[in-house]
């Protein structure tokens, strides 16, 4: 490891990545057992991005997430007990079972919301950055989006507005190279999405999103700069998702990626490569990392246990939480 | 009391709210120079941090409004042209309107959408003449449409102070009309309709600029011995059902006079509510006077043909009494 990092930071990055991985592995298990209703979009393979970016943030910084958001929320400090409770549709979930996987939101931990619509969270993140600037707060905003979202109209609108208003926001493109089944080789005529930053008038950079240290070091520098200069930045992290677009995709047999390609990216797993380097460079010991693995396995088991014991909502709770200022007669129910 | 323009009443209300609450900001296109005139001169008072011109990015600016609102501001977004909401549809109905619910009540999104000139002004053709509020009502968005300068000033205050998204439709045909408006700031509660004229024989539910038209028709019918009650919901969602039921129970007859499309429109909803709740009180079938389900055509002759107007209302009322069985 050429860059010097502290043991504390190395363990923190490792812990976040493993927590993301183990969380998602448990999610897949629970989806397959139908214990989680519906489906989810797993983050497996992309952990270095969320762990690296979010470790460069302060607690009160904000982020807007995507449909593949579990890793972002965990890395920002989300509590996996409340996340599992949400995924199981229980009242102790972050959003009382009303949102599920794609809509976890809690401003308390700086999460403006995951989002089920590709690209839709980007202008919302810009709005948060606008509020920060107007209120003269010392915060930065991260707007996660993917290679697919990079082609949505609102993403372009949002980046342009962030540029003309000089807002403290980092657009983090998680380029996992596929929008569902569509390769970036088909959907883009440029090599790097970060090149688009020039068109808006701010800086951009493409980095290896499989290397957590590269992500962390770049994020640290960029977050500090954005916070100080109040100018947006587009950081593209090239990464890869190991599983399908969503949990059950494999039964569809789409075959848009080769086994060789998937195996290559598995061979450069961000967790395994980071662990090997950290041990080799003497930053930490194998035992220390094994201890983290074991504590996370326990943490996940306890979180699932917590979620399973949490109560299900009353069916009629479905009519609550629609409005902050309530009036008689709304929302209407659909029957008499 | 002063007699001032509708547009002035809106402007004054907004100005007062901005003075009272530093979190109120306005976001929109051409609002610094103020094409519509609502925010004229505001830039000199509040500066560029609170009067925020945007590039032509209707969907994007709507998302910006949401992000700013859930992060502590109380933005008012101005849509210059009512059809711009179509551009912003995902951000309005799938983001802004759903975020609080999907978050289990954790997010608060106090944003106001000022749809600054809704409806057909004459000669603006298919893409500048809509009254697109039914799309928003369908999503559960609180929606008001004041019919007088007095109501406009008071309802805008409630919309801005409400902690949820509220759409405020300002009918283009009313912006240049005058009415009595107090100088001090006051509010009219959301969800409260008003009987604009009492009558005994038939209830006309009229919205927006058609309230004025309904009142004129009611006056003409007085000489023919027909006493028309004009109910102005003022808020389209939540609808003041109690006041409406009371009126229909009194008159036993109902016409809905609304300038939006017919199919699944506001008039359709009111008809259904009354058919469900007051069927036994009705002496004759409910009828709707709405727009035809076509885009507004350019030519003046065709334009007036497709829009609801006084003649169509008078015809419907007279027909209702011709058919009466009592």
Interface residues (C-beta under 8 A of the other chain):
Chain A: X62 X64 X93 X94 X95 X96 X97 X98 X99 X103 X105 X106 X107 X108 X112 X113 X115 X117 X120 X122 X123 X124 X125 X126 X127 X128 X129 X130 X131 X132 X133 X134 X135 X153 X154 X157 X158 X160 X161 X164 X165 X320 X321 X322 X323 X324 X325 X327 X328 X329 X330 X331 X336
Chain B: X25 X49 X50 X52 X54 X55 X57 X59 X60 X61 X62 X63 X64 X65 X66 X67 X68 X69 X70 X71 X72 X73 X75 X90 X91 X94 X95 X99 X100 X101 X102 X103 X104 X105 X106 X107 X108 X109 X110 X140 X142 X162 X163 X164 X190 X191 X237 X238 X239 X241 X276
